Amino acid sequence: MTTVKGIVIKERTAGEQDKFIDVLTEEYGVIELTVRGAKKISGKSGSSVQLFAYSNFCYSQRGEYLILNSAEPIRIFYGLRDSLTKISLASYFADVLRFCISPETNSGDIMRLFLNTLHYLEKNLRNEKMLKSIFELRLMSEIGFMPDVLACRECGLFEPAELFFSVRESCFYCKDCFHGNADEWYKIKISVLSAIRHILLSDFDRLYNFRTSDETMDRLSIIAENYLVLHLERNFRTLDFYKSLKI
Ligand SMILES: [Zn+2]
């Protein structure tokens, strides 16, 4: 028997009584557990195997399947269900994680990012736009897609007042060095670059602690989303749905 802490990022029914759940764990990446008699489980055990439940899972391997023996809830993000936009945003995060975390990946920092983001989302502690941008950019950096945001690629200038950032090239040029096609690059101010740097480089303890103007946040949010979609080379239906709610 194996015991792990994990968070349910997908559930689907299997036959009449059972269900499969995908669980993001620190040690084993995303694992699929079979929950026997899922329809009959209620109360505490039932809630511990729901979508977005963070629980202690105890399971054993039978052939190619991992069969759940028991589960104890640690934190159930009930509050997410009170809001369609919140549950939709959380579903998009879960979708992205299922896509980019393979089995056997050491995912400690990614778990922490996801759990913290859900916490702030559920409790209304930060706005959705900010949480979405933090999740997207920080996740991309954790899985190896860190853009070069330290200095202008040409002259090494650290804090240009205005600059051109490329999602595709993952770098920036200051206004004076830039010679590309302005349609393909984001012309941004230093405040947007500072926010990107904060998300990519700060410790987890400080990650959610920054302030920006609405204008900066709007710019940041477009760049963060495009950065993720372009580098993962995939569209997410859950993202389209979330955005359709925001119009
Ligand atoms: Zn330069």
Residues whose N, C-alpha, C, O or C-beta is under 5 A from the ligand:
A	BS01	ZN	C152 E154 C155 G156 L157 C174 C177
